[in-house]
Amino acid sequence: EKDGIAIVFIILGATLLYFFGSKIVELLVSQIVKGKSRGQPRKDIEKRQQTLASLSVSIWRIAVAAVAVLSIFKTLFPALDLSPLFAGAGIVGIAVAFGSQALVKDFLTGLFIVTDNQYRVGDVVEINGAEGRVERLGTRVTVIRDFEGNVHYIPNGSIIHVVNKTMGYSRVNFTLSLSTGT
């Protein structure tokens, strides 16, 4: 009975942290980006805030879920020492990392894209031949919707060349034909 109450409190606390903590993380990221982006256009700041907030919230939620699962496990099995489990998980983690190099490459490249501010959600970009508006920038994949409505999922690790058409200066060139009496 005592363990059941503890587990209920762990789940309740994790749920509160999962949702309310996410809002706090979004606010913190927003304040940090505003502080470091002085002199940049408001729209650029908003795009950067949205991109970094979604990435930070994802990391926050994964961490909260992991701590909750480990806390419940420790409550259910208090005599069990988790140290060997973590050591074994470290070794297994290394083996999995070698097997999932593409996933790790996608993740690290996604972090570099965000920190280097190459493009943000809402930017019009051309990536590896796909051109359109960035709908989502995750740690593993970038989602672009082209001007015909097609959605392109591009693994971040495969991104070689990026053309950001809305960063900084943009120009529209078009020909307008008018009659001489206009």
Order of alpha helices (4+ residues) and beta strands (2+ residues): alpha-alpha-alpha-alpha-beta-beta-beta-beta-beta
